[in-house]
Amino acid sequence: MNEAAFCSLCPRQCRLTEGQIGFCGARQARDGIVRPLNYGQITSLALDPIEKKPLAYYYPGSMILSVGSFGCNMACPFCQNHYIARGKKEELSVREVRPEDLISLAKTEKRRGNIGIAFTYNEPLIAFEFVLHTAKLARAEDLKTVLVTNGQVSEPYLKELLPYISAWNIDLKAFSEEGYRRLGGDFKTTLRTIETAFGAAHVEVTTLVVPGISDSAEEMKAEAEFLSNLSPFIPLHLSRYFPSYRYTEPATSRSKMIELKEIAERYLERVRFGNMAE
């Protein structure tokens, strides 16, 4: 009988029997080793304004080739990309793209203002091997590499990837252990990812303001203080929640968004609304 394989990529630390797929839906035990199912498996590919990532202070006005696969290691009930984040490979329209092909396309798109490659849409860190290989090639070709991530990654993998990532947008989904437990994540891991990435690259942070999860004035104060201790100039994007997937609470009120922005601005110089008029 084959022994269980151990996936150390993220805080879930899944133990998988032969053939079993981890919680993320993208990593499987085969021959006693955890292997990625999503290597080069692309569900989404678009040339986006960099502000859509969102990155407001990193090469503003430029475009970036944005790439998504499938799977996620959290379980947010309001996920706007749930069809790829929680979808199974066999249920999705997937095409195989090698790192070299992605680099070639990114270089071709320079004529339209492209500066590099952004791994986004689903959770990119669960495709660690593909992201790392592509990012190394991108560095050699003077292309920027961006990660839009929940930050749920174990420290050894994070440190291996750090030298090759140009900019990060990290989702800080709540500012409490309880909030992260409800979403299937580990609060301290995301804080560590923000701190570590900030020391190595450009970092912006996004918080989706969700009623009952991340709309506490006290928690926003604590979040802003935490970020300001890194730098009062670290950008914070506050996005307004709308009902999606399995979460049916009414949309976050505009007054709540304004209240939390005013709190954050006591500590941070760059607080922005992500999806509502300033």
N, C-alpha and C positions, 0 to 999 in steps of 0.2 A: 504494500500500500504506500502510495506517495505521501510524503509529509506535507503539511500545510505550508504554503508560501506566504511570506510576510511582506506587505507593502509599506515602506517607510516614508513615502513621498509626502504625506500630509498628516495632520494630527489624528485622523481616524485610525491609522495604523492597522489596516484591515489584515486579518488572517484568512487566507483563501485556500480552499481545497482545490484539487486539480480540476481545471475547467471553470472554476467559479469566477465571476466578474465582481469587482469591488463595487462599493456604494456609488462611486462616481460614474459607473457605467462605461468606463473607458480603459480599465486595466484588468487583465485576466491572468490567472495562474496557469502556466503551461510548463510541464516538465520541471516543476519545482521552482520556477522563476516567475515573477510578476512581469508581464510584458504589456506594452501599450497596444490597445486596439485602434487607437486614433492617430497613429503615426502617419502624417501626410493625408489624413482623411478630412477633406474640406467640405463643409456644408454651406459656407458663406464667404463671398469674396467681392469686395467693392473698394473703389477709390473714394475715400471720404475726406471732407475737411477735418483737419486735426482737432478743431474745436468740438467735434461730435464725440470724441473719445471719453470724457471731455478733457482736453488739455488747452487751457486758455493762455498759458504763459510759456509755451514751448513751440517755437517757430510758428507764431500765429499767422494765419493767412495761407498756410501751406496745405498740401494734401498728403494723405498717407494710405498706402495699400492695406486694407483691413481684412483680416482672415479669421474665420471661425471654424471650429470643428464640432464635436458633440461631447456631452457629459459635464458634470459639475460635482464637487465634493461638499456642497451645502444643499439645503433643502428649503429655500425661501418660498413660502406659499404665494407670494405676489410676483414671482419671476416673470419678467416681460419676454424673456427668450426661452421659456420653459420647453418649447417644442424641440429645441436642440439641447438644452441643458439637461433635461430629464428624458429625452427621447433615446430609444435604442438604435444602434447603428443600422439594423435591418429595416427599421421603419423610416429612415431618412434618405433623402437624395444626397449621396456622397460621391465626390470624385477624388481620385488620388492625385496628389501633387507633390513632387519631390522638392526638398529644400532648394536644389539647384534651379528648378523650374520657377519657384517663387521668387528667387533672386533675379532671375532673368526678366520676369514680368515686372518686378519692382523697378529695375533699371530702365526698361522700356517706358514705364509710366512717368519717368522723370520729366518727359516733355510736357506733361500736364501738371507739373508742380509737385510730383511725388518726392518725399524725402526719405521714405523707407517702408517698413512693415510694422503694422500693429496687430498683435494677437488679441482678439477681443470676441464679443458676441456671447460665447459660452465661457467657461473657466479655462484659460489657456495653460495654467500651470500643471494641470493633469496630463497635458501633452508635453511633459518636460523634455523628453528626448528630442522631439521634433523642434520645439522652440529653441533649445540649446544649439542644435546642429545648424538651424537656419540663422540664428543670431550670430554665430561664429562666422558664417559665410558673409552675412550682411556687413559685419565689422570690416572684413577684408575688402569689401566693395564700396566702402564709405557710405553705407546706408544706415539710417537710424533704425533702432528697434524699440518698439513701445509695447508695454504690457498693460492691459486693462484687466484687473484681477481682484479677487476677494482676499488675496494675501494668505490663504491657508496652505502653507508649504513648510515642510520641515527645514530646519536651519542649514544642514549640510547642502541640500539642493539649492536653497536660496543663495548661499555663498558661492556655489559653483556658477550660478547663472549671472550674478551681479556684474561681473566685468563686461558683459556683452549687452546689457540693457541700457538704452540711452535715457528712457523716461518711463515713469510708471504713473498710472492712475489707479489708486487702491481704494476699493470700497470699504468704508468703515460703517458697517451696517447697523450698528447700535453702539452704545457706550456702556455696556454692562455684561457681566457673565450670563445673567438670566436671558438677556436679549439674544445673545449668541447661541445659548442652548436651544432656544425656541426655533432658531434657524439652522440648527445642525452644524454649528461651527465652534471654533475655540477663540474666545476674545483675545487672550494674551498672545496668541500666534499672530493675529492680524496687527496688533500693536507692535510686536517685534519686527514684523515685515516692514511696516512703515518706518520705524526707527532705523533699521538696517539699510533699507533702500535709500532713505534720505541722505545717508552718509556717503552714498556712492553715485547718485544720479539725480536727475530732476524728478521731483515727486509732487503730484497733486492728489487730493483726497476728495472722494465723493461720499455723501451720505444721502440716501433716499429717505425722506421723512415720512414714515409710515405710522398711521394712528395706532397707538397701543404698543408700539415696538421701539420707535426711534424719535418720538415727538415730545419727549420730556425736556422741559426747560433746564432742570438741574443737570441732566445728562449732557445736554448741549453745552452748558457752561463747562463741565468737566472735560468734554471732548476738545473744546476750543483751548482750554488751558493746557491740555496734553500736547496739542499741535503747536501752540505758541512756545512751549518749552523747547521744541525742535527749532522753530523759527517763526516769528510773527508774520513772516512773508510767505509761509507755505499756503498755497491756494486751497480753499475749501469750497466745493460745489455742493449746494443744497438743492436736491431735486424733489419735486412734488410727486407724491404717490397718487396713482389712479388705480381703481380696481382692476385686477389681472389674475389670471390663473385660478387659484383656489381661495384668494383673499378678497372678500366682498365688502369690506368697510368702505364707507364713502371716501371720496378723494380728500386728501389733506386740505384744510381750508387755507385760503390765501393769508388770512390773518395769522394763522399759526406759522406759516412760512416766514412772514415778515418778523414775527416775534423772535423766532430762533435765529434768523439772520442778524437781528440787532444784538442779541446776546453774544453770538460768535464774533461780531465786529468789535466787541470790547477788548478782545484779545488778539484778533487776527486782522491783517491789513487787506487781505485778498479773499473776501467772501462773496460768492456769486450764486445767483439762482441758476439752476441747470435747465429748467423747462417752463419757466414762466417769466413774464416781463418784469424787468427790474423795477 
